[in-house]
Amino acid sequence: MELPLGDGTIDPRLDRCDVTIARPAGGETVDVRAAAERALDDPLGPPLADRVDPDDEIAIVVTDVTRKAPDDVLLDVLLDRLAEIGVAREQVRVVIGLGLHRPMTDAEIEAMLGPHADLAVNHDPESVVEVGTVSEAPRASEVASGEAASDADVPVEIGESVANADSVLSTGVVEPHQYAGFSGGAKTVVIGAGSESLIRYTHGPEMLARDGVRLGRVEGNPFRETVDEAGDLAGVDLSLNLTHGPAGVLGVRAGDGRRVVSELASIARDALSVPIDREFDAVVCGVGAPKDANLYQATRGATYVALGDRNPLRDGGRLVVPAALPEGAGDGTGERRFARRLREADDAESLYETMREGYEPGAQRAFVVARVLRDHDLYVTNSDAPAIVEACLMHAADDVSDAIEPGSEVLVVPDALNTLLVDAN
């Protein structure tokens, strides 16, 4: 039984436990470049040539180091197609969608984008332009349920290099997301290349408490609807996204962001769902690189399991996340806010109740983690930063086996971020 840890694997011994392994079916894989070219040949909506003029200044927003996506291949295909239209390479600026994560280093950008690294700049969330507002009023999906919300408007602010471009394109990955249901589409632009304003609203306690905001759900998800509306204001012209499973990339689509996300989410859901028909004493949540670089990202393994469609844990059951944590809690603005909230709290219950009144953008991961910690202990094992783990209301252990009591019924999810646990009934 191998589990990811950083760029390698570990083989934990759980000999005295009753172990069940949750492995998604996985689906059929595709060649990324060939699939991207086919997607642009047969887009969801008008072709790229009808969306971009030869003399346009182009911004292409790509994902950052926290996403495992072959942005170099997708970008290469896009640049080839733009050249065929008559867009010179000098007319293109590649913006790395950081959100509130730390800036990528030159070496990381070079490794991610290869020969196109010279076109790239890190998004600066302090240098933004307002392109419109979205309303906090209930979305259409919520009206029938009578959910309340304020009538205030939320500014949609986009990085200057994106807002001032004639055409905006994006690459990215459609994968399970705690709040958006699935990532990708307009989210790459309006969150990745946006400001604290929209992040504060979409990641705030009122939004995260809404009924449709959940892992794996796209339709009727107020978070997803909000970022799509913001994408309209930002003028996202085309998204080139992929989805992946345990064996590799499962599909690539290009075109209108909503349709791209919808189609790829359907592919991913079929490939990644695992039915669960009983409860367990512990769940081991595999994460691996790049998500286990810091505690902020690695805790997604635990929250995706406990706050998904089907929580497989018994009352009082524990979550175990092997994570390397070479960056400790994380170096970005959001990561620092996350760690500070957890470090300064006395316990998970009081932290959760305090944060229900509001919090700064980036701290939402502390809110979600506290929500889980009210019901379950979380052990982070095999890390380079055990003291940081212990300071953040979690438990550190040297190895997975040290975090699980002998005789436990254990569910092992080797790829917790790309597995959807669903009710078997």
C-alpha positions in Angstrom: 0.0 0.0 0.0 1.8 3.1 -1.2 0.8 6.6 -0.3 2.2 9.9 -1.8 4.6 12.0 0.2 6.1 15.0 -1.5 7.4 13.8 -4.9 7.8 10.2 -3.5 5.8 7.6 -1.7 5.7 5.8 1.7 4.5 2.3 2.5 2.8 2.5 6.0 2.3 -0.7 7.9 -1.2 -1.2 9.3 -0.9 -4.9 9.9 -3.1 -5.0 12.9 -5.9 -3.0 11.4 -8.9 -3.8 9.1 -7.9 -1.8 6.0 -10.1 -0.8 3.1 -8.6 1.1 0.2 -10.8 3.7 -1.7 -9.6 3.7 -5.3 -11.7 5.5 -8.0 -12.3 3.7 -11.3 -10.0 6.3 -12.9 -11.4 6.5 -16.5 -9.5 6.5 -19.8 -6.5 8.8 -20.1 -5.7 11.0 -23.1 -2.6 12.7 -24.5 -2.7 16.3 -23.2 -1.3 18.0 -26.3 -3.5 16.0 -28.8 -6.6 16.5 -26.6 -5.9 20.2 -26.3 -5.6 20.6 -30.0 -8.9 18.7 -30.5 -10.6 20.8 -27.9 -9.6 24.0 -29.8 -10.6 22.5 -33.1 -14.1 21.7 -31.7 -14.7 24.3 -28.9 -17.7 24.8 -26.7 -18.9 28.0 -28.3 -17.2 30.1 -31.0 -13.7 29.3 -32.1 -10.7 31.1 -30.8 -10.3 33.0 -34.1 -13.8 34.6 -33.6 -12.9 35.6 -30.0 -9.5 37.2 -30.6 -8.3 39.8 -33.1 -4.8 39.7 -34.6 -3.9 43.1 -33.1 -5.2 42.3 -29.5 -3.0 42.4 -26.4 -3.6 39.1 -24.8 -3.5 38.0 -21.1 -3.4 34.3 -20.4 -4.0 33.4 -16.8 -2.5 30.1 -15.7 -2.5 28.3 -12.4 0.2 28.5 -9.8 2.5 26.0 -8.0 -0.4 24.7 -5.8 -2.1 23.1 -8.8 -0.8 20.0 -10.6 -1.5 20.9 -14.2 0.6 20.8 -17.4 0.2 24.5 -18.0 3.3 24.4 -20.2 1.6 22.1 -22.7 -1.7 24.0 -22.6 0.1 27.3 -23.0 2.2 26.0 -25.9 -0.9 24.9 -27.7 -2.6 28.2 -27.1 0.4 30.2 -28.3 0.6 28.2 -31.5 -3.1 28.9 -32.2 -2.7 32.6 -31.5 0.2 32.7 -33.9 -2.0 31.1 -36.6 -4.5 33.9 -36.0 -1.7 36.5 -36.4 -1.1 37.3 -32.8 2.7 37.9 -32.2 4.3 36.4 -29.2 5.2 39.9 -27.9 1.4 40.6 -27.7 1.0 38.0 -25.0 1.4 38.3 -21.2 1.1 35.2 -19.0 -0.2 36.0 -15.6 0.3 33.4 -12.8 -3.0 33.2 -10.8 -1.8 33.3 -7.3 -4.9 34.5 -5.5 -3.4 35.1 -2.0 -0.7 32.4 -2.3 2.9 33.3 -2.3 4.6 34.5 -5.5 6.4 31.8 -7.5 10.1 32.0 -7.8 11.9 32.4 -11.1 13.1 28.8 -10.9 9.6 27.6 -10.3 8.2 29.6 -13.2 11.0 28.2 -15.4 10.2 24.6 -14.3 6.4 25.2 -14.9 6.4 27.0 -18.2 9.7 26.1 -19.8 10.5 28.2 -22.9 7.5 30.4 -22.2 8.7 31.5 -18.7 9.9 34.8 -20.1 6.3 35.8 -20.8 5.1 35.2 -17.2 4.5 37.6 -14.3 3.2 36.8 -10.8 -0.2 38.4 -10.1 -0.1 41.3 -7.8 -3.3 41.5 -5.7 -2.5 45.1 -4.7 -2.5 46.3 -8.3 -6.0 45.8 -9.5 -8.8 47.5 -11.5 -12.5 47.3 -10.7 -14.5 45.8 -13.6 -17.9 45.7 -12.0 -19.8 44.3 -9.0 -21.7 41.2 -8.1 -24.6 41.2 -5.7 -24.8 39.5 -2.4 -28.5 38.9 -3.0 -29.5 35.2 -3.2 -28.7 33.4 -6.5 -31.5 32.0 -8.6 -30.7 28.6 -7.2 -31.4 29.8 -3.7 -34.6 31.8 -4.2 -36.8 28.7 -4.0 -35.3 27.7 -0.7 -35.8 31.2 0.8 -32.1 31.7 1.8 -31.4 35.2 2.9 -28.5 37.4 2.0 -27.7 41.1 2.1 -28.2 43.4 -0.9 -24.7 44.9 -0.9 -22.6 44.8 -4.0 -19.2 43.2 -4.0 -16.5 44.8 -6.2 -14.9 42.5 -8.8 -11.3 43.7 -9.1 -8.8 42.1 -11.5 -5.1 42.6 -11.9 -4.1 45.5 -14.2 -2.4 43.3 -16.8 -5.5 41.2 -17.1 -8.1 44.0 -16.9 -6.3 46.1 -19.5 -5.9 43.3 -22.0 -8.0 43.2 -25.1 -8.6 39.5 -24.7 -8.4 37.2 -21.6 -7.8 33.5 -21.9 -7.1 30.9 -19.2 -5.7 27.5 -18.7 -6.2 25.3 -15.7 -7.6 22.2 -14.1 -11.2 21.1 -13.3 -10.7 19.1 -10.1 -12.8 18.6 -7.0 -13.0 21.9 -5.0 -14.3 22.3 -1.4 -16.4 25.4 -2.2 -16.7 25.7 -6.0 -17.7 22.1 -6.4 -15.0 21.9 -9.1 -12.3 24.4 -9.9 -11.4 25.8 -13.3 -13.2 28.1 -15.7 -13.6 31.7 -14.6 -12.3 30.9 -11.2 -8.7 30.8 -12.4 -9.1 34.4 -13.5 -11.3 36.1 -10.9 -9.8 34.4 -7.9 -6.3 33.7 -9.2 -5.9 37.2 -10.7 -8.3 39.0 -8.4 -8.2 41.0 -5.2 -9.1 40.4 -1.6 -12.6 41.8 -2.2 -14.1 38.9 -4.1 -12.0 36.4 -2.1 -13.4 37.9 1.1 -16.9 37.5 -0.1 -16.8 34.1 -1.8 -14.7 32.5 1.0 -16.5 34.2 3.8 -18.6 32.4 6.5 -22.0 33.5 4.9 -21.1 32.0 1.5 -19.5 28.9 2.9 -22.6 28.2 5.0 -24.9 28.2 2.0 -26.6 24.9 1.2 -25.3 24.4 -2.3 -21.6 25.3 -1.6 -20.0 21.9 -1.4 -17.4 19.6 -2.8 -18.3 18.1 -6.2 -21.4 20.2 -6.9 -21.5 22.6 -9.8 -25.2 23.1 -10.5 -27.0 25.2 -7.9 -23.8 26.1 -6.2 -23.8 29.9 -5.2 -20.0 30.0 -5.0 -19.7 28.7 -8.5 -22.4 31.0 -9.8 -20.7 34.0 -8.3 -17.3 33.4 -9.8 -18.9 32.7 -13.2 -20.8 36.0 -13.0 -17.5 37.7 -12.0 -15.9 36.0 -15.0 -18.4 37.7 -17.3 -17.5 41.1 -15.9 -13.8 40.3 -16.3 -14.3 39.4 -19.9 -12.9 35.9 -19.9 -13.0 35.0 -23.6 -11.9 31.4 -23.5 -10.9 28.7 -21.0 -8.6 25.7 -22.0 -9.0 23.3 -19.1 -8.3 19.7 -18.3 -9.4 17.2 -15.7 -7.4 14.3 -14.3 -7.7 11.1 -12.4 -5.3 8.7 -10.7 -3.8 7.4 -14.0 -3.5 10.8 -15.7 -5.4 13.4 -17.7 -9.0 12.3 -18.6 -10.1 15.0 -20.9 -9.5 18.5 -22.2 -12.1 21.1 -23.2 -11.9 24.6 -24.6 -14.5 27.4 -24.9 -17.0 29.1 -22.7 -16.0 28.6 -19.0 -19.3 27.4 -17.7 -19.6 24.7 -20.4 -16.0 23.7 -20.0 -16.4 23.2 -16.2 -19.7 21.4 -16.6 -18.4 18.8 -19.2 -15.1 18.2 -17.4 -16.8 17.9 -14.0 -19.1 15.2 -15.4 -16.0 13.3 -16.7 -14.3 13.7 -13.3 -17.3 12.7 -11.3 -17.7 9.4 -13.2 -14.0 8.6 -12.8 -13.4 9.7 -9.2 -16.5 8.6 -7.3 -16.2 5.8 -4.7 -19.3 4.5 -2.9 -19.1 4.2 0.9 -21.5 1.9 2.7 -20.1 1.9 6.3 -18.2 4.0 8.9 -14.5 3.8 9.9 -12.4 4.6 13.0 -9.8 6.4 10.9 -9.3 7.7 7.4 -5.8 8.1 5.9 -5.9 10.9 3.3 -3.1 10.9 0.7 -2.1 14.3 -0.7 1.4 14.4 -2.1 3.1 17.2 -4.1 2.4 19.9 -4.8 -0.4 20.2 -2.2 1.6 18.8 0.7 4.2 21.5 0.5 2.6 23.4 3.3 0.0 22.8 6.0 -2.6 25.2 4.4 -2.8 23.1 1.3 -2.3 19.7 2.9 -5.3 20.1 5.2 -7.5 19.9 2.1 -7.0 16.1 2.2 -8.8 16.0 5.6 -11.5 18.5 4.8 -12.3 17.0 1.4 -13.0 13.7 3.1 -14.9 14.9 6.2 -16.9 17.6 4.4 -17.7 15.8 1.2 -20.8 14.1 0.0 -20.3 11.2 2.5 -18.2 11.5 5.7 -16.9 8.0 6.2 -15.9 8.5 9.8 -17.6 7.3 13.0 -18.3 9.9 15.7 -14.9 10.7 17.2 -13.0 9.0 14.3 -9.7 10.5 13.3 -8.2 11.8 10.1 -4.5 11.1 9.2 -2.7 13.1 6.5 0.9 12.2 5.6 2.5 15.5 4.4 6.0 16.6 3.8 5.5 20.3 4.6 8.8 21.7 3.4 7.3 25.2 3.6 5.8 24.7 7.1 2.4 26.4 7.3 3.0 28.3 4.1 4.5 31.6 3.1 1.7 33.4 1.3 -0.7 36.0 2.8 -3.5 33.5 3.1 -1.3 30.8 4.5 0.0 33.1 7.2 -3.5 34.2 8.2 -4.6 30.6 8.3 -1.7 29.6 10.7 -2.2 32.6 12.9 -5.8 31.9 13.5 -5.1 28.3 14.4 -2.1 29.1 16.6 -4.0 31.8 18.6 -7.1 29.7 19.2 -7.7 27.8 22.5 -9.7 25.1 20.8 -11.5 24.3 17.6 -15.1 25.0 18.8 -14.3 28.5 20.1 -12.3 29.3 16.9 -15.2 28.1 14.7 -17.7 30.2 16.6 -15.5 33.3 16.5 -14.8 33.0 12.8 -18.5 32.6 12.0 -18.6 36.4 12.7 -16.2 37.0 9.9 -12.5 36.8 9.0 -9.9 38.1 6.6 -9.4 36.6 3.1 -7.2 33.5 3.2 -8.2 32.6 6.8 -11.1 30.6 5.4 -9.1 27.5 5.5 -8.7 27.9 9.3 -12.5 28.2 9.5 -13.1 25.0 7.5 -10.4 23.1 9.4 -11.9 24.2 12.7 -15.3 23.0 11.5 -13.7 19.5 11.0 -11.7 19.6 14.2 -14.8 20.1 16.3 -15.7 16.4 15.5 -12.5 14.7 14.5 -8.8 14.7 15.6 -6.4 15.4 12.7 -3.0 13.8 12.7 -0.3 15.1 10.2 2.5 12.5 9.9 5.9 12.2 8.2 6.4 16.0 8.1 9.3 18.3 8.3 7.3 20.7 10.6 5.8 18.8 13.5 6.0 21.7 15.9 4.0 23.9 13.5 1.4 21.1 13.2 1.1 20.9 17.0 0.8 24.7 17.3 -2.2 24.7 14.9 -4.6 22.5 17.0 -3.5 19.3 15.2 -1.4 16.3 16.2 2.0 15.4 14.7 3.2 11.8 14.4 6.4 10.3 12.9 4.5 7.8 10.7 1.0 6.9 9.7 1.1 3.8 11.9 1.9 5.9 14.9 -1.4 7.9 14.4 -3.7 4.9 14.2 -4.7 2.7 17.1 -4.2 -1.1 16.6 -7.4 -2.9 15.7 -8.9 0.1 14.0 -11.1 -0.1 10.9 -9.3 2.1 8.5 -10.2 3.6 5.2 -7.2 4.6 3.1 -7.8 7.2 0.3 -4.5 7.3 -1.6 -5.5 10.4 -3.6 -7.9 12.3 -1.3 -8.0 15.4 -3.4 -9.2 13.5 -6.5 -11.6 11.0 -4.9 -15.2 11.7 -4.3 -16.6 9.6 -1.5 -20.4 9.2 -2.1 -23.1 7.4 -0.3 -23.6 3.8 -1.6 -27.3 3.8 -0.7 
